[in-house]
Amino acid sequence: MNAASRLSLKQLQVFSALLKSGNLSHVADQIGLTQQAVSANLAVLRDIFGDPLFTRTGRGVAPTALAKELGVEVSAILLALDLLVARAPFDPAQIEATVTISAADYAHAVAIAPQLGAIRRQAPKLKIILSELEVDAVVTKMASGQVDIVVTIPQFVPDTVPRRTILREHYVCVTAAGSPLAGQRISLATLVEQQHVVVSPARANLIGSADDWLKRCGLTRNIILSVPHFLLLPLVVEATGAVAFVPSRLLPNPHLVRLMLDGDVTPPGFEVVAAWHPRSATSPLIGWLVSMLAGTGFGEP
């Protein structure tokens, strides 16, 4: 008996689910097996490939280098099997699957969370894992099948990755609700004299998205603090009395009040896109989810 003949669909499903969740008990719940059955399937896979595939960590299991490499091919095999039998019209109500969507806090809050109610109503059997965006691992995690959809700005996904615009956003200038500047209209020259807070979700540094714009205006601001999440920024602005640029959809907020700038100038806005691996280009489930996130209902990627 050759090694391939020992592989089963259930083993491949266990392998793919472990790559995504890294937790045997979670995988057991998702697939409908006991934890012992998951371990037994994993033991067979380890024997077939001659590799541990997953090693124990303090929070579950982590894939080996070979497991990450195999993840690309296993995902392709499972997708091919889905397409093989998916001859009937796509019906989200009948879908039983687990999908991982990766995004930063802003995208989770404004692009994903508002659509979850409609997604759940139409696909009640679908399970969704929302994970934190890891900018440096986007390509690797999509290729291995650990992430199915990434919701982020276009700069964080390669040009070769298919994507669709989910929303367009612009920035507004804010300060603390109790600040002496609250509600005022000020010049850019006055603005840069203030203390600034920036959000740096991709890199921990004192660089903000408005810096290049201000530099083109011949100005440099005084950045005193950087935070990794937009949803943390209101509390930090209130605590420091600083000013900041935030995406408009984060207002209104009880901690913040908008500052008007002379000429109503603002930094360039940005797009938020949903991106997926090229192998999912024909997946009706991914196409439907992306369309739901875009607020357009059923559709293809």
N, C-alpha and C positions, 0 to 999 in steps of 0.2 A: 504494500500500500504506500503510494507516494504521499508526501507531506500535504499537498494541496487537497487530496481527497479527504483529509481529516478536518479540513476547515468547514465550518457551518455558518449559515447566515446569522445565527444567534451569537456566535463568537465574534463575528465582525461587528455586530451591533453593540456588544459589550465593549469591545475595543474602542469603537468610535465614541461611545458615551463616556468612557473613562478618560479619553483625551479631553473631552469638554469639561467634565465636572471634577475629575481628580478625586472622587470619593466613591468607594464601593457601595456604601449603603444608599447613597443618592441614585446611583446607577441601578441598583436593585429595584428601587421604587419606580424609576422611570420605565424600565423594561418589563416589570412585573415578575421578577425573579426573587428568590431568596438571596441573601448575601452569600450563603454557602454556594449557591449555584453560580453566582457571578465569579466567585473565587475559583470554582472548578473550571469554568470556561477560560478564565485567565491562565490557569495552570496548563491547559491544553495548548493555548497560544504560545506560552513561554517555551513549551517543549518543541513545538513546530518550528519556531524561529530561533531557538537556541539563545534566547536573550531574556533578561528579566522583564523587559518592556516597561514596567512601572516599578518604582522604588518607593518605599514608605517614607513619608515626611510627617512632621508634627500635625499637619492638617489633613492628611489623606495620602494620596500617591502622586508622584511626579513622573512624566514619561521619560524614558531614556532617549538617547539620540536616534536609535533605530526606530523606536515607536513614533517619534516625530516624523521621520522619513516615511514610514509606512502609512502614517495618517493620511497623506495626500492620496495614495492609491486606494486605501480602504474607503475614503469618502467618495472617490470616483466610482468604485464598485457598487456601493450602496445606492448612489444616485442613479447609476445605470439600471439597477434592479427596480428602483422606484419607477423609472421611465418605462421599463419593460412591461409593467402591469398597469400603468396609469393611462389606460386607453379611454376611460370614461371622462366626461367633462369634469374639470376641477371643481370640487365642492368643499369649501373650507370647513363646513360642518362635519365632514367625515374624516378630516385629517387628524391622525394620531401621531404626533412627532414632537421633538424638542428642538427649539431653535435658540441660538445664542446671539444676542445683539449687543455689540460693544459700543460705548459712547462715553464722553465726558459728562459731568454733572449737568451742564447747561442743556446739552442735547437730550439727555434723559428727561429733564424737566419740561422742556418746551416742545420737543419734536416727537418723543416716544410716549411719555406718560399720558398726554391728552388723547392718544389714539387707542390706548389699551382697552378701554371699555368697549369700543366698537369691534376691536379684534376678538376679544373674549366672547362677545355676543355671537359673532359669526363663526368662530372656530373654538367652541367650548372645550374640545379635547386637546387643543394645542397647548404645549407647555413652553414657556419663554424664560430664558435666563438672561438677565440684564447684567452685563459685566462692565468693569471699569476699563476705559480705553488705555491701552499701552502703546503709545505712538511708535516706539522702536520695534514693537513686535507685531504690528498690524499685518504685514505680509506673511510672516511665519505662521501666525495663528489662523489666518484665513486659509493658507495653503494646507495646513494640517487638519482643518475642519474643526478646530477649537472655537472659531468664531464664524458665524454664517453671514451676518450683516454688520457693517461698521457704519455708524452715523457720526460724521465729523466734518471738518472743513476740508475742501479739496486738496489743500497742501499736504495733508497727512496720509493720502493714499496715492499709490503710483499711477501714472498716466495710463498704464496698461490694464488697470482694474476698472471694470464697468461701474458706472455710478449714475444716480439720478438726483436732481436737486429736490430737496425736501422743503426748504424755506429760504428766504432771503431776509437778512437782518441788518439793522443799522445801530450805531452807538448813540448814547446820550450821555451827557456829563452830569454827574450827581455829587452831592455832598450830604453830610448828616442832616437829619431833619432839624436838629437844634443848632446848626452852625450859623454864625453871623452872616454867612454868604447865602443862606437858604433863600431861594426865590429870586435872587438877583440876576441881572444881566451883566456879564463882565467881558473884558477883552481877552484875547489869547495871551497877551503879555501879562495880564493879571493872573490868568489861570496858571501859567507855568511857574509863577512865584509861590504857588501853594504847595503843600505837601501832597504827594500823589501815592495812591495804592494801585497796584496792577495785578492782573491775574496771569499766571504763567503755568498753564496746565501741562505743557509738553516738557518744559525745562525749568528747573528751579533756578531762576535768576531774576535780576531787577530790570527786566526788559518787557515793555508792554506793546500792544498792537498799534498804539497811536504814536509811537516814538518816531517812526519814519515820516509820518505825516507832519508832525511838529518840526522835524528837522528840515523838511522841505520848506516850511514857513520860516526857517531861520531861528527856531526856538528849541530850547532844551528844558525839560521839566525836572523837578526834584522828586525822584521816586524814593520813598522811605521804607516801603514794605511790599512784599510780594506774597500772594497766596495761591494755592494750587487749584482752588475751585471758585467759580462765580457765586455759588450759593453761600459761601463763607464771607464774601466781600462786604455785604451790607453791615454785618456786625463789626467788621474791622474798620470800615469807614466811620461808623458811629463811635467806636472806641477811640479812634485817633483824631477825629475832626478833619480828616484828609478829604481829598476829592478823587474822583475816579471816572473812567469811561466804562459804561456797562451796556450790554445789549438791551434794546428797548423793551423786549418781552419780559424782562425781569422787573419792570415797573407795572403797577404801583407796588411800593414796599414801604412799610411803616417806619423803617429806619432811614430811608433816603428821600431826598427831595431833588428835583431837577434844577440844574443851573443852565441858564440860557447864555449862549455865547454871541458876541457881536457878529452880525451877519448871518446868524443861525448856522455857522459852519460846524461840521462834525468830521471825524476821521472817516475814511472809507469803510463801508460796511463789508459784509461777508455772506457767503452762501453756506448752508449746511446740506451735505449730500448723504445719501445712503449708498454704500458701496458693497459689492459682493464679489466672490471669486469667479473667474470666467467659467469654471465648470458648472456653476449654478445658473448660467445664462438661460437654460431651457427649463429650469425648475419652476413649475406653476406656483408652488408654495412660496418661494422667495419672491417671485414676481408679484404675487398677491400681497405679501407683507409689505414690500416696498411701496406698492400703490396705496395701501392703507396708511402707511407713515406719511405719504405725500398728500393724504386727504382726498384721494381720487377714487377710492374703492377698488374694484377688481381690475386687474391689468397685468401686462407682462413687464419684466424688467426693462 
